[in-house]
Amino acid sequence: MTYNFDTLALHAGQVPDETFGARAAPIYLTTSFVFKDSDQAAALFNMERAGHVYSRISNPTNAVLEERIAALEGGVGAIAVASGQAALHLAIATLMGAGGHIVASRSLYGGSHNLLDYTLPRFGITTTFVDPRDLGAWRAAIRPETRLLFGETLGNPGLDVLNIPEVAALAHEHGLPLLVDSTFTTPWLMRPFDHGADLIFHSATKFLGGHGVAIGGLLVDGGTFDWDKSGKFPTLTEPYEGFHGMDFSEESTVAAFLLRARREGLRDFGACMSPLTAFQLLQGVETLPLRMERHIANTRQAVAHLVASEAVAGVAYPELENHPDHALAQKLLPRGAGSVFSFTLKGGRPAGRKFIEALRVFSHLANVGDAKSLVIHPASTTHFRMSDAALVAAGIHPGTIRLSIGLEDGGDLLEDLDRGLAAAAKA
Amino acid sequence: MAATCSKTSIAASLPQRRPDPVQIELNGQAAYAYTGGKPFDAALPCVVFIHGAQNDHSVWGLQSRWFAHHGFGVLAVDLPGHGRSAGKPLPSIEDLADWIELLLEKVGAGDTAKNVSLVGHSMGSLTALECAARHPARIARIALVGTAVPMPVSDALLGAARDKEPKAIGMINTWSHSPRGTVGGNTVPGMWLLGVSRRLMERQQPGVLHNDLAACNAYTHGMDAAAALACPALIISGSKDMMTHPKAATKLAAAIKDARSVSLDGAGHALMAEQPDAVLDALRSFIA
């Protein structure tokens, strides 16, 4: 038999260990693994036998997390890395080198935008940013040297819903894969492979871990993209002298990408995850279904409450009928559109400051996806150097507040929001 | 589909010793075989790995690499119409057996001595058995992994394979893995067995699955082939195999003059993926 999502979240990738019968995934806090004999050592190095050699490349605790997220996403496998940023970098570095080009949604997390817009050009990889809602813009931006299309399942900051079926179809029409950042949605809200995406990454720091205690990333391969047929990915379809002349797509019909990413990317770039981190993230994944359900329930209450408030100029949440992607969200995100969203106070920048300072339950910090509710006022923190006009150009109003709704009692959260709204109204 | 020209595949490794890849044709169709990461050398003892229904060479990744790097010439084939081999899938086990024999002849394996071992999984095991029975002069030994003779396929599965292929793939994926394999704990780090198996089956062309299952179902004289087998046979079975029950392996072993059996405790039908090292160890002790 095969198991359903909630069962996989608890069990996938791990059976009790044969020596002690440990039910929880043991933490293999070891750098390396003793070989049984010289023959086995050689066989492990040459991929004639399966197993672990050195924890930068693979580790049993990490492998449980990798299998579990692959199972939840419906992929063929995954690689755990040091952060979501490391996952994005690993995906790009596995697919292309200098001269490569990416077409990306312009509604990206700032860190991803920095990597694509400022850092990667230094290494010869460039990106064209497009309005994620404009399929024509995606199409027009594709060039002969394009190797990847990339967007977030829910864009930043307006929660643009990426039309994965359409963008994936466009990518495939050009022999290209679609990579999505699924951090805000997690596989509980949407499984992008089911809609045509080819690669997924997560900042596991957020909802997957869910408790704000560990930084980590996961890169997942759907196993559907035909690298040979595309003909645009020599890193996967031609012999690699850096690993015994291995041709990865010949070696593995459906997991060539992961093979190269692990055998080259983890080996050479080295952005591996600590086994202790993997264990902490696994604890979070075990309760992902329960937490996401509560995140969404609390978010819907908060959204409705803010929509009804006189102090609020607008709320951006795809479940609201006035959101540009409302219909698409109904189709792709029937379980909910995440628990991170923005709303705008009528009082502008001063109202934003007063709102934040009045809150007692929400924590004022720069993160999302914690079990605890979080808040930030971009105009006075992350974007404080920008003028009001520049903020608006970036899609952020001076009175915009970003919330990450947590798992507290819903009534307590509404009461806290009221406290902030009352303070904002007096600003 | 054109013949693939990678340096570790037969199509590209043979030109130094054999004719142009275009001439590596069987019955007028380009044929592909993975050679385990080393160029194929027909002078070495040869091990041919034959995949099962709706699969390709990649199910033998670890085992084929080991043999290729330990003094054997390896041919992990993509059967006609599967993976990178062109043409339509062959409709019978007998046809598949003759295709293997033709491949051996084309590459010069077993020209001068009985130095060829056949290793087959599921449908591939029937192919190996029939090939050894039909061509005893060429085959030195056979290893049958996850096998049953006969190998009847239920009407429900055959019907699903014909009319609702995704459903049939789901059924096979479920039945091919042991209870443990269904949960995970893969020995290959980070890989989700059920996902890999499903995607590999989804890669094959429409109609291949029904063809393969029908071929298995129609192969009814396998026990005669077993009784006539002149070479030694190794039978590797999984104790939790729901596709080819271990009792069938016992019955088959009893029908073969020179048979030895290895049972892998806890393994399902996808033995090479679930217990790759145990399968390799059993093959090593039999072949190497």
Contacts between the chains, C-beta under 8 A, distances in Angstrom:
chain1	res1	chain2	res2	distance
A	1	B	174	6.1
A	1	B	182	6.5
A	2	B	170	8.0
A	2	B	173	7.4
A	2	B	174	5.3
A	2	B	182	6.1
A	2	B	194	6.4
A	3	B	182	6.9
A	3	B	183	7.5
A	11	B	183	5.2
A	11	B	184	7.6
A	12	B	183	6.5
A	12	B	184	5.0
A	12	B	192	7.3
A	13	B	183	7.6
A	13	B	184	4.0
A	13	B	185	6.4
A	13	B	186	7.6
A	13	B	192	7.5
A	14	B	183	7.3
A	14	B	184	6.5
A	14	B	185	5.9
A	15	B	180	5.6
A	15	B	183	5.6
A	15	B	184	7.3
A	15	B	185	4.5
A	43	B	66	6.2
A	46	B	37	7.6
A	46	B	65	6.6
A	46	B	69	6.0
A	47	B	37	7.9
A	47	B	61	7.6
A	47	B	62	6.9
A	47	B	65	5.9
A	48	B	62	5.8
A	48	B	63	8.0
A	48	B	65	4.5
A	48	B	66	3.8
A	48	B	69	6.3
A	48	B	280	7.6
A	49	B	62	6.2
A	49	B	66	7.2
A	49	B	276	7.1
A	49	B	277	5.5
A	49	B	280	6.9
A	50	B	62	6.2
A	50	B	186	7.8
A	50	B	187	4.0
A	50	B	188	4.4
A	50	B	189	7.5
A	50	B	276	5.4
A	50	B	277	6.8
A	51	B	187	6.5
A	51	B	189	8.0
A	52	B	189	6.4
A	57	B	189	8.0
A	58	B	189	3.6
A	58	B	190	6.7
A	59	B	189	7.7
A	60	B	189	7.8
A	62	B	189	7.5
A	62	B	190	7.6
A	63	B	186	7.3
A	63	B	189	4.3
A	63	B	190	5.4
A	64	B	184	7.7
A	64	B	185	7.6
A	66	B	189	7.0
A	66	B	190	3.6
A	67	B	184	4.6
A	67	B	185	7.5
A	67	B	186	6.1
A	67	B	190	6.5
A	67	B	191	7.1
A	67	B	192	5.1
A	68	B	184	7.4
A	70	B	190	7.3
A	70	B	191	7.4
A	70	B	192	3.9
A	70	B	195	5.8
A	71	B	184	6.7
A	71	B	192	5.0
A	71	B	194	7.2
A	71	B	195	7.0
A	74	B	195	6.7
A	75	B	192	6.7
A	75	B	195	5.5
A	76	B	191	6.6
A	76	B	192	6.1
A	76	B	195	4.3
A	76	B	196	4.7
A	76	B	199	5.3
A	77	B	190	4.8
A	77	B	191	4.0
A	77	B	192	5.6
A	77	B	195	6.9
A	77	B	196	7.0
A	78	B	190	5.7
A	78	B	192	7.7
A	79	B	190	5.8
A	80	B	190	7.6
A	222	B	199	7.7
A	223	B	195	6.3
A	223	B	196	6.7
A	223	B	199	3.7
A	224	B	199	6.3
A	224	B	202	7.5
A	226	B	203	7.7
A	228	B	4	7.7
A	237	B	6	7.9
A	238	B	6	7.6
A	239	B	6	6.8
A	239	B	7	5.3
A	239	B	8	7.2
A	244	B	37	6.4
A	245	B	7	6.4
A	245	B	8	6.8
A	245	B	37	7.4
A	246	B	8	7.8
A	246	B	37	6.5
A	247	B	6	4.6
A	247	B	7	7.2
A	247	B	8	6.0
A	247	B	9	7.9
A	250	B	4	7.4
A	250	B	6	5.1
A	250	B	8	6.3
A	250	B	9	6.1
A	250	B	34	6.0
A	251	B	34	7.9
A	251	B	37	7.5
A	251	B	58	7.3
A	251	B	61	6.2
A	252	B	58	5.6
A	252	B	61	6.5
A	253	B	56	5.7
A	253	B	57	8.0
A	253	B	58	4.3
A	253	B	83	6.6
A	253	B	200	5.8
A	253	B	203	6.1
A	254	B	58	7.4
A	254	B	196	5.9
A	254	B	199	4.2
A	254	B	200	5.3
A	254	B	203	6.6
A	255	B	191	6.4
A	255	B	196	6.4
A	258	B	190	6.8
A	258	B	191	7.4
A	262	B	189	7.5
A	262	B	190	7.0
